[in-house]
Amino acid sequence: MTSSGPSFGARLAEARSSRGPLCLGIDPHPELLRAWNLPTCADGLATFCDVCVQAFADFAVVKPQVAFFEAYGSAGLAVLERTIAALQANGVLVLADAKRGDIGSTMAAYAAAWAGDSPLAADAVTASPYLGFGSLRPLLEVAAAHNRGVFVLAATSNPEGSTVQRADTGGRTVAQLIVDHVASVNQAANQAANQAANQALDQRATGAAQPGSVGVVVGATVLDPPDLSALAGPVLVPGVGAQGGRPEALAGLGGATSQQLLPAVAREVLRAGPDVPALRAAAQRLLEAVAYLA
């Protein structure tokens, strides 16, 4: 099924404009559940998520970390489904942090789950390209058909990541190669959109650069990020706050424009819970710290 309506890139641009350039994480780590005096079971997970939904209902993007839901089996995934639906009912764009990556029919099944018509499908999903960028084709195609987004891991901040991501491949790092592949996907989508506009004789849209729906993930603490200047898509920047990324020092990351950057924060905000007003206030403080990127 192909969905009508605006692309994920267009919806993200609108959400950033109206609600601010911040992505809030829902990371129900067992230690956080205990800190909130919640049981480390599916019931505690559900209460944790209900609080987050209330606190984050007015923000642009929320990123549930899928692994913490999978840990509770089918009951945890049921909580994730309800959380995605509740956030979207409040106008929040949901980015499922699933980091899926595989080949062939398995990748096609992941695509159906996270970017198709499944109850788990969010507005966007993270993906790992380290079985080769071409392995992501089923996901990219399904996401495009359903007006969903994909954020492809490029340069992560974990120390061991650099052994692969900074390896040289024909004069480019692997991370740069991934960024360049994503740029090509966005360029092709933009050309297709303009061609369709020409055929529809809609001159208002002809030649206009459309916001890309495929982005990359570049950690806030990466010292030598890839060149993002030709990406034409969003850049998810995790690691702000507790992980060491400075919210005031993100402008110009990799040559990206401020409007492309989507800083992501989780623990720095979540440790303010479980009080809903306190959690919302902590999120608002981070939003104000990155407001210069709007």
VOPAGU-2260 file (C-alpha; in pm, 1 decimal, decimal comma):
REM VOPAGU-2260
SITE   aa  ch    i         X         Y         Z
SITE  MET   A    0       0,0       0,0       0,0
SITE  THR   A    1     125,1     345,8     -86,6
SITE  SER   A    2      25,8     627,0     145,8
SITE  SER   A    3     -76,2     970,3      31,9
SITE  GLY   A    4       7,5    1288,4     213,9
SITE  PRO   A    5     327,4    1468,3     305,4
SITE  SER   A    6     656,8    1286,2     328,5
SITE  PHE   A    7     829,1    1221,3     658,4
SITE  GLY   A    8    1086,9    1487,0     570,2
SITE  ALA   A    9     813,0    1746,7     524,9
SITE  ARG   A   10     636,6    1643,3     846,8
SITE  LEU   A   11     962,7    1656,9    1040,6
SITE  ALA   A   12    1037,7    2005,8     908,8
SITE  GLU   A   13     691,9    2120,5    1018,3
SITE  ALA   A   14     726,8    1956,5    1360,4
SITE  ARG   A   15    1066,2    2119,9    1418,8
SITE  SER   A   16     924,4    2456,3    1316,4
SITE  SER   A   17     620,5    2439,7    1543,2
SITE  ARG   A   18     749,3    2232,7    1836,6
SITE  GLY   A   19    1125,1    2282,3    1836,5
SITE  PRO   A   20    1436,5    2088,5    1733,2
SITE  LEU   A   21    1457,6    1824,8    2007,3
SITE  CYS   A   22    1414,1    1447,9    2008,6
SITE  LEU   A   23    1328,7    1304,3    2349,7
SITE  GLY   A   24    1416,4     945,0    2428,6
SITE  ILE   A   25    1204,3     692,4    2612,8
SITE  ASP   A   26    1469,7     455,5    2749,9
SITE  PRO   A   27    1303,7     249,1    3026,2
SITE  HIS   A   28    1624,7     100,3    3160,5
SITE  PRO   A   29    1566,4    -121,7    3466,7
SITE  GLU   A   30    1773,4     120,4    3677,5
SITE  LEU   A   31    1542,2     405,4    3577,9
SITE  LEU   A   32    1233,7     199,2    3659,1
SITE  ARG   A   33    1375,1     133,9    4006,7
SITE  ALA   A   34    1468,8     501,3    4046,1
SITE  TRP   A   35    1104,8     585,3    3971,0
SITE  ASN   A   36     995,3     323,0    4229,1
SITE  LEU   A   37     842,0     110,1    3955,8
SITE  PRO   A   38     863,0    -268,6    3925,6
SITE  THR   A   39    1093,5    -403,7    3656,8
SITE  CYS   A   40     815,1    -577,8    3468,8
SITE  ALA   A   41     571,7    -495,5    3189,8
SITE  ASP   A   42     338,3    -315,9    3433,5
SITE  GLY   A   43     622,0     -90,1    3548,3
SITE  LEU   A   44     718,2     -34,1    3185,9
SITE  ALA   A   45     361,5      70,2    3103,3
SITE  THR   A   46     348,1     320,7    3389,6
SITE  PHE   A   47     686,8     463,0    3289,1
SITE  CYS   A   48     566,9     514,3    2932,3
SITE  ASP   A   49     235,6     667,6    3040,9
SITE  VAL   A   50     428,9     929,9    3236,9
SITE  CYS   A   51     657,2     999,9    2938,5
SITE  VAL   A   52     362,1    1037,0    2703,3
SITE  GLN   A   53     203,6    1294,2    2934,7
SITE  ALA   A   54     529,9    1485,5    2975,9
SITE  PHE   A   55     637,1    1479,7    2610,1
SITE  ALA   A   56     300,5    1533,3    2438,4
SITE  ASP   A   57     389,4    1883,5    2314,3
SITE  PHE   A   58     735,3    1806,2    2172,5
SITE  ALA   A   59     828,4    1733,8    1812,5
SITE  VAL   A   60     988,6    1389,3    1817,3
SITE  VAL   A   61    1007,6    1106,7    2070,9
SITE  LYS   A   62    1240,3     809,2    2030,0
SITE  PRO   A   63    1151,7     489,6    2217,9
SITE  GLN   A   64    1450,3     255,4    2255,1
SITE  VAL   A   65    1301,2     -70,8    2131,0
SITE  ALA   A   66    1541,0    -302,6    2316,4
SITE  PHE   A   67    1400,9    -203,6    2656,1
SITE  PHE   A   68    1054,2    -308,7    2539,8
SITE  GLU   A   69    1168,2    -632,9    2377,9
SITE  ALA   A   70    1322,3    -733,0    2710,3
SITE  TYR   A   71     969,9    -801,8    2843,5
SITE  GLY   A   72     861,5   -1013,2    2547,5
SITE  SER   A   73     518,6    -980,5    2392,9
SITE  ALA   A   74     389,8    -778,1    2689,7
SITE  GLY   A   75     667,1    -524,9    2636,1
SITE  LEU   A   76     595,8    -495,9    2265,4
SITE  ALA   A   77     226,9    -441,9    2345,8
SITE  VAL   A   78     333,2    -149,5    2565,9
SITE  LEU   A   79     543,5     -14,8    2279,9
SITE  GLU   A   80     248,3     -34,3    2039,9
SITE  ARG   A   81      27,0     157,9    2283,3
SITE  THR   A   82     299,5     414,4    2348,1
SITE  ILE   A   83     354,5     480,3    1977,2
SITE  ALA   A   84     -19,8     523,9    1924,5
SITE  ALA   A   85     -57,1     754,5    2226,7
SITE  LEU   A   86     230,7     978,5    2120,1
SITE  GLN   A   87     101,9    1004,0    1764,5
SITE  ALA   A   88    -245,3    1088,6    1895,1
SITE  ASN   A   89     -81,9    1395,2    2051,8
SITE  GLY   A   90      79,8    1497,6    1723,3
SITE  VAL   A   91     425,0    1368,7    1819,6
SITE  LEU   A   92     644,5    1209,5    1553,5
SITE  VAL   A   93     771,5     874,0    1679,1
SITE  LEU   A   94    1117,2     745,8    1587,2
SITE  ALA   A   95    1153,9     376,6    1675,0
SITE  ASP   A   96    1514,2     320,0    1776,2
SITE  ALA   A   97    1531,3     -38,5    1650,0
SITE  LYS   A   98    1862,8     -27,5    1456,0
SITE  ARG   A   99    1748,9    -305,5    1224,6
SITE  GLY   A  100    1976,9    -438,6     955,3
SITE  ASP   A  101    1977,4    -767,9     763,7
SITE  ILE   A  102    1957,9    -907,1     411,7
SITE  GLY   A  103    1695,6   -1031,5     170,1
SITE  SER   A  104    1361,5   -1154,9     295,6
SITE  THR   A  105    1461,0   -1094,6     658,5
SITE  MET   A  106    1519,7    -726,3     590,7
SITE  ALA   A  107    1189,4    -716,1     403,1
SITE  ALA   A  108    1017,6    -854,8     713,1
SITE  TYR   A  109    1185,4    -593,6     932,5
SITE  ALA   A  110    1068,9    -329,8     687,0
SITE  ALA   A  111     709,9    -452,2     710,8
SITE  ALA   A  112     728,9    -448,7    1091,2
SITE  TRP   A  113     881,9    -105,8    1142,5
SITE  ALA   A  114     786,5      90,9     830,2
SITE  GLY   A  115     485,1     -84,8     681,0
SITE  ASP   A  116     131,5    -142,2     809,8
SITE  SER   A  117     230,9    -315,7    1134,1
SITE  PRO   A  118     108,3    -182,0    1471,6
SITE  LEU   A  119     478,3    -135,2    1555,3
SITE  ALA   A  120     539,2      92,9    1257,8
SITE  ALA   A  121     641,7     439,7    1371,4
SITE  ASP   A  122     694,1     761,7    1175,9
SITE  ALA   A  123    1059,5     667,8    1132,2
SITE  VAL   A  124    1304,2     397,2    1233,4
SITE  THR   A  125    1679,0     370,4    1283,8
SITE  ALA   A  126    1871,7     119,9    1071,4
SITE  SER   A  127    2219,2     -29,9    1056,7
SITE  PRO   A  128    2389,0     -37,2     712,3
SITE  TYR   A  129    2682,4    -252,9     815,5
SITE  LEU   A  130    2577,8    -548,9     600,9
SITE  GLY   A  131    2621,9    -313,4     306,7
SITE  PHE   A  132    2410,1     -11,0     225,6
SITE  GLY   A  133    2226,6    -204,7     -44,3
SITE  SER   A  134    2089,0    -437,8     222,3
SITE  LEU   A  135    1866,3    -151,0     339,4
SITE  ARG   A  136    1682,9    -125,6       7,4
SITE  PRO   A  137    1369,5    -313,9     124,7
SITE  LEU   A  138    1339,2     -83,0     424,7
SITE  LEU   A  139    1399,4     232,3     222,1
SITE  GLU   A  140    1139,2     127,3     -34,4
SITE  VAL   A  141     871,3      36,9     220,8
SITE  ALA   A  142     938,1     353,0     421,2
SITE  ALA   A  143     908,6     569,5     109,5
SITE  ALA   A  144     584,9     398,2       7,2
SITE  HIS   A  145     434,3     470,9     350,7
SITE  ASN   A  146     577,0     823,2     391,6
SITE  ARG   A  147     797,1     713,1     678,8
SITE  GLY   A  148    1155,4     806,0     752,8
SITE  VAL   A  149    1476,4     609,3     805,4
SITE  PHE   A  150    1780,3     721,2    1004,9
SITE  VAL   A  151    2089,7     528,1     899,7
SITE  LEU   A  152    2375,9     480,1    1144,5
SITE  ALA   A  153    2681,8     660,6    1011,5
SITE  ALA   A  154    2918,7     776,6    1287,2
SITE  THR   A  155    2841,8     658,8    1637,8
SITE  SER   A  156    3019,0     774,0    1950,9
SITE  ASN   A  157    3099,7     433,6    2103,5
SITE  PRO   A  158    3479,2     381,6    2099,6
SITE  GLU   A  159    3469,4      49,4    1914,7
SITE  GLY   A  160    3255,0     193,7    1636,8
SITE  SER   A  161    3547,0     381,0    1484,6
SITE  THR   A  162    3728,0      57,1    1394,2
SITE  VAL   A  163    3465,0       4,1    1123,7
SITE  GLN   A  164    3324,1     351,1    1063,4
SITE  ARG   A  165    3660,3     522,0    1013,9
SITE  ALA   A  166    3807,7     249,0     795,3
SITE  ASP   A  167    3922,9     374,7     454,7
SITE  THR   A  168    3732,9     269,5     145,9
SITE  GLY   A  169    3876,7     421,2    -169,5
SITE  GLY   A  170    3972,6     749,6      -5,4
SITE  ARG   A  171    3653,6     784,8     199,2
SITE  THR   A  172    3576,7     655,0     543,9
SITE  VAL   A  173    3298,9     398,2     571,2
SITE  ALA   A  174    3093,3     657,3     760,3
SITE  GLN   A  175    3136,0     904,8     475,3
SITE  LEU   A  176    3039,7     638,2     222,9
SITE  ILE   A  177    2715,3     579,2     412,3
SITE  VAL   A  178    2639,5     950,9     425,4
SITE  ASP   A  179    2701,8     976,9      51,3
SITE  HIS   A  180    2468,0     683,0     -17,2
SITE  VAL   A  181    2194,3     852,3     187,6
SITE  ALA   A  182    2252,4    1178,6      -0,2
SITE  SER   A  183    2200,8     989,7    -327,8
SITE  VAL   A  184    1873,6     841,8    -200,7
SITE  ASN   A  185    1744,3    1186,4    -104,1
SITE  GLN   A  186    1856,6    1336,4    -433,7
SITE  ALA   A  187    1675,7    1065,0    -629,9
SITE  ALA   A  188    1358,5    1112,4    -423,0
SITE  ASN   A  189    1370,6    1487,6    -480,7
SITE  GLN   A  190    1412,2    1441,3    -854,8
SITE  ALA   A  191    1118,8    1198,4    -861,6
SITE  ALA   A  192     900,9    1443,6    -668,2
SITE  ASN   A  193     984,2    1725,4    -907,6
SITE  GLN   A  194     917,3    1503,5   -1207,9
SITE  ALA   A  195     577,6    1412,3   -1065,6
SITE  ALA   A  196     507,3    1780,7   -1007,4
SITE  ASN   A  197     596,3    1855,9   -1369,8
SITE  GLN   A  198     362,8    1585,6   -1491,3
SITE  ALA   A  199      86,6    1728,5   -1272,1
SITE  LEU   A  200     165,4    2077,7   -1406,1
SITE  ASP   A  201     204,6    2198,9   -1048,4
SITE  GLN   A  202     463,2    2465,7   -1116,4
SITE  ARG   A  203     465,4    2575,3    -753,4
SITE  ALA   A  204     640,1    2254,3    -655,1
SITE  THR   A  205     860,6    2220,4    -962,2
SITE  GLY   A  206    1228,8    2260,6    -887,4
SITE  ALA   A  207    1175,1    2313,0    -515,3
SITE  ALA   A  208    1407,2    2117,8    -290,2
SITE  GLN   A  209    1199,5    1882,5     -78,6
SITE  PRO   A  210    1313,4    1793,3     276,5
SITE  GLY   A  211    1476,5    1450,9     261,6
SITE  SER   A  212    1310,6    1164,8     447,1
SITE  VAL   A  213    1626,9     956,9     490,7
SITE  GLY   A  214    1871,1    1081,3     750,1
SITE  VAL   A  215    2183,1     968,7     927,6
SITE  VAL   A  216    2286,6     921,1    1288,1
SITE  VAL   A  217    2600,3    1107,5    1399,3
SITE  GLY   A  218    2689,7    1106,6    1768,2
SITE  ALA   A  219    2719,3    1438,5    1947,2
SITE  THR   A  220    3060,7    1338,0    2082,2
SITE  VAL   A  221    3212,3    1230,8    1747,8
SITE  LEU   A  222    3529,6    1436,3    1712,5
SITE  ASP   A  223    3569,5    1412,0    1335,3
SITE  PRO   A  224    3222,1    1375,8    1183,4
SITE  PRO   A  225    3167,0    1294,7     816,3
SITE  ASP   A  226    3087,3    1570,2     569,1
SITE  LEU   A  227    2710,3    1622,3     582,9
SITE  SER   A  228    2690,3    1923,6     353,6
SITE  ALA   A  229    2532,2    1732,4      62,1
SITE  LEU   A  230    2303,7    1509,7     270,3
SITE  ALA   A  231    1977,0    1698,3     208,5
SITE  GLY   A  232    1819,9    1507,0     495,8
SITE  PRO   A  233    1793,7    1515,1     874,5
SITE  VAL   A  234    2077,0    1433,4    1115,3
SITE  LEU   A  235    1987,3    1262,0    1441,2
SITE  VAL   A  236    2245,4    1363,3    1701,1
SITE  PRO   A  237    2226,2    1135,2    2006,7
SITE  GLY   A  238    2443,4    1165,5    2313,8
SITE  VAL   A  239    2343,4    1515,6    2423,2
SITE  GLY   A  240    2356,5    1576,0    2797,1
SITE  ALA   A  241    2447,1    1283,1    3022,4
SITE  GLN   A  242    2659,9    1115,9    2753,6
SITE  GLY   A  243    2880,2    1422,9    2716,1
SITE  GLY   A  244    2741,9    1602,4    2413,1
SITE  ARG   A  245    2712,3    1976,7    2471,0
SITE  PRO   A  246    2377,5    2115,8    2351,5
SITE  GLU   A  247    2527,9    2458,2    2285,5
SITE  ALA   A  248    2803,1    2321,1    2059,0
SITE  LEU   A  249    2614,8    2140,9    1781,7
SITE  ALA   A  250    2588,0    2411,9    1514,9
SITE  GLY   A  251    2775,8    2332,1    1197,2
SITE  LEU   A  252    2820,3    1963,2    1278,6
SITE  GLY   A  253    2978,6    1809,4     971,5
SITE  GLY   A  254    2876,6    2108,4     761,5
SITE  ALA   A  255    2504,9    2041,9     811,7
SITE  THR   A  256    2265,5    2333,3     841,6
SITE  SER   A  257    2108,4    2399,5    1179,2
SITE  GLN   A  258    1768,2    2304,2    1035,3
SITE  GLN   A  259    1894,8    1953,3     959,5
SITE  LEU   A  260    2006,7    1875,5    1313,1
SITE  LEU   A  261    1784,3    1685,8    1554,6
SITE  PRO   A  262    1957,0    1662,2    1893,4
SITE  ALA   A  263    1846,7    1360,0    2094,8
SITE  VAL   A  264    1845,6    1335,5    2472,5
SITE  ALA   A  265    1718,9    1067,0    2708,4
SITE  ARG   A  266    1882,6    1013,0    3047,6
SITE  GLU   A  267    1946,3    1383,8    3107,5
SITE  VAL   A  268    1568,5    1433,9    3105,2
SITE  LEU   A  269    1439,1    1098,9    3232,4
SITE  ARG   A  270    1626,5    1119,9    3560,3
SITE  ALA   A  271    1396,6    1412,3    3649,9
SITE  GLY   A  272    1096,2    1173,1    3666,4
SITE  PRO   A  273     857,7    1032,0    3767,5
SITE  ASP   A  274     683,7    1362,6    3838,4
SITE  VAL   A  275     523,2    1471,2    3510,5
SITE  PRO   A  276     574,0    1849,1    3557,1
SITE  ALA   A  277     938,0    1795,0    3658,2
SITE  LEU   A  278     996,6    1570,8    3359,5
SITE  ARG   A  279     833,8    1822,0    3125,9
SITE  ALA   A  280    1039,1    2106,2    3277,5
SITE  ALA   A  281    1363,7    1913,0    3225,7
SITE  ALA   A  282    1270,1    1853,2    2862,9
SITE  GLN   A  283    1183,4    2219,6    2820,1
SITE  ARG   A  284    1524,1    2323,7    2955,3
SITE  LEU   A  285    1697,9    2107,3    2694,8
SITE  LEU   A  286    1468,8    2241,7    2424,7
SITE  GLU   A  287    1564,0    2597,0    2518,3
SITE  ALA   A  288    1932,5    2498,0    2510,0
SITE  VAL   A  289    1903,4    2385,2    2147,0
SITE  ALA   A  290    1650,5    2646,1    2034,2
SITE  TYR   A  291    1925,1    2822,5    1837,2
SITE  LEU   A  292    1902,5    2533,4    1587,9
SITE  ALA   A  293    1540,5    2609,9    1499,1
